[in-house]
């Protein structure tokens, strides 16, 4: 048993690398999209606000799995052919973007109105108000939940295994298919996911404590 | 983009979706009920326990919260029966998994609620001569519930959505029904539009109901 698992380790490592790669892509892309759309939700004109609100509420209201099948099987049906890897990344990014939008909205809403008014009173432009007054403060409240949410992206990435992409989850299933050593391999997989995500959640907690100290 | 929407095949097989939704709800309700019991018992135990018990409960919570649900579902359905002489159906296996999973999330919700109960309330309970058990039942738990209700609603709805993972072990719930129609009729866009609407409407009905409960409890303050 041990030798079979040892033999499979390089294969599992490759799957793990793919899990990290998918997570990294999803986290980065959703950060950019989520911050832009989040600013649109807070400061944008009414039609944009409604559009972002509907997007966020719809995406967060359905299971990621449904969203993933919708994107994966739906896009080719309407004539858009993405490789399965990118279809999976797109679906997970859409989901994560909706979360980032809400983190950003919450962080900005937590900044007292007086800050904005004071910045306006001393004649700062909209862009200056955002970059020099609101964002530096909102950043502290945005970061801890966001880092904590990175664990969701890593966990969510396990769903790409259902689209035949060989991430850690799929690699484990394939090794089990060959060796029939279900229990040791699932436990090994659980420990790997746990190690990554626990490290992330510890980092998030540490940051939260640090920023709680700065808070006025 | 030459895709013409045609919902006829979806309505013909709508029983797959409707029956699936009912099963999703059933899985969610049973798992959440068991998870709530696990969560409550462990949270109450945690706040009054010594270091060892706390470490064990924290280990359970941290482990479950940091592993993908899909892996836990596989582990319980395909892994556990290879080492223990147990046989269970896929739905039972999923309910088991989701119960243990939701228990871990609910311990956290209840624990932070218990810690937020003002100290003065417990002292007041002591002052009027309530026993520790009476203080728990009549003072701590009601106040804790009121504090945690919003977080509790969110966790419940998120757990309802998590039932879609049951489809990976062929439990015929809503997502499985959607996939069945997807593979057998190829009305892909239509079936996922309808499924999305079903999850959304059910989720919002649940949310609305839970908000009503919250408002009621807030009024009683």
Interface residues (C-beta under 8 A of the other chain):
Chain A: X58 X61 X62 X63 X65 X66 X69 X70 X73 X74 X77 X78 X79 X151 X154 X155 X156 X157 X158 X159 X161 X162 X169 X172 X173 X176 X180 X182 X183 X186 X187 X189 X190 X193 X194 X197 X198 X201
Chain B: X1 X2 X3 X62 X63 X65 X66 X67 X68 X69 X70 X71 X72 X74 X75 X78 X79 X80 X82 X83 X161 X162 X163 X164 X165 X167 X168 X175 X178 X179 X182 X186 X188 X189 X192 X195 X196 X199 X200 X203 X204
